[in-house]
């Protein structure tokens, strides 16, 4: 059986499943946005303020927050600390 890199491992501990699921989400986002240039990442659809670049930044800070603050208890640090105050507002 060939392993598929986009599927989380079937036999792993909780952290292995978390990292596997995260790898799948990363691969999917990269597949969808990989060929875009800076202008493509800034493009908005319709009246939405959301851009793929903004979504990528959100995913990066959220991932760093989860792995740093939630799993280790360390502060999130730079570059995020000066950009985000830790609230959803």
C-alpha positions, 0 to 999 in steps of 0.5 A: 500500500502506498502512503498518501502524504495528505492523509494523517497517520492511522496509527499515531498518538494524539500529536501525530494525528494533529501534525498529520492533519495540519500537514494535510491542511497545509498541502491543500492550501499550497495546492490551491495558492502555489502558483499565485504571485503577490497580486494574486494573493492580494486579490479580493472576490466580490465585496469581501475584504478577505484575500488568500494572503490574509488567509495565509497570514491568519493560518500561520499565526494560528498554527504558531499560536497553537503549537507555541502557546497551547502546547508548550506554554511559551509566549508566541513571540515575534513576528506575531507578538507585535502584530497580534494582541492575542484576542479575536477582536 
